């Protein structure tokens, strides 16, 4: 019996909801009947006629409950007021629309950030952290390799400059000093002979007219560095004309006119320079020892 009562109550509720729905679809009738006092009974009567015409028997109490429900908006939906919580709920519901693009963007951003960190920031930070040790190691390598006082003095000056730059947190200057120490060590490590070039279509010597004395001439033999195994080396050479040091594979060595003419005559004889070795550099030494008269001045462009 309890189940039957619950079913009856549910049926009445459904009918009352249907009454409300019928009233909403006949809003003109509702406005006309409810606007005046004493017309509630006539509205209920009209509803009974509508259901009777459809072959549906509805009790007056259910019709009255339906009218009451309409007046109280019990079965109407009132949208929630706009709020941040409501927006969050809507975003969650619509996550399939915006989730994939946002996830792709976040994934791309994470990859880019990781690449920047591990590919640029971390190596740079590691190199900076290792800078003091690298400077100390290069200086020690130079002092161990060389007994050339000029080389040792230059290395000490570079080391002092690097240490001072590190103390001032001037890392660009410290790195520059480190690069010069590295270049100095490379130079000291090299061992080669200085050979005058005598290949076809290449100058073996040139002369320059200095700007300060148009009646004078400076003579240069064009040379290259040859290792003991015949390999041609690139070496650091300073240019007396502009003061710059450059890594080159050929350069000009300043000699006197007599030496210049002797080499020219040697090449002119049969196209080959017989005495083409004019100096050498030993490992651990900074300077080149020339076997011909030379001031040691050099140029790197002509």
QUIRA-V990833 format. One line per field, one symbol per residue. phi: phi as a letter, one per 40 degrees, with the letter a starting at -180 (. if undefined). psi: psi as a letter, one per 40 degrees, with the letter a starting at -180 (. if undefined). Layout:
phi = ???
psi = ???
//
This chain:
phi = .ccccccccccccccccccdcccccbdcccdccccbcgcdcccccccdccccccgbcbcdccccccccccccfcbbbbdcccaccccccccccccccbcccccccccccccccccccccbccdcccccccddcccccccccccccbbcccccccccccccccccccccgcccccccccccccccccccccbabcbccbcdgbccaabbbcccaccbbbbbccbacbcccgccbcbcbcbccbgcbbcbbaabbcbccccdcccccccccagbcccccbiabccgccbccccbdacgcbbbaa
psi = ddddddddddddddddddddddddefdddddddediieeddddddddddddddefhhhiddddddddddddefdfihhiiihiddddddddddedddedddddddddddddddddddddddddddddddedddddddddddddddiehdddddddddddddddddddefgdddddddddddddddddddihiihhhhfiiehheiiiihidegeeihhhhhhiihhideehhihihhihedeeihihieiihhhiidddddddddddddeehhdgeheiihiheidihhieihieeiiiei.
//
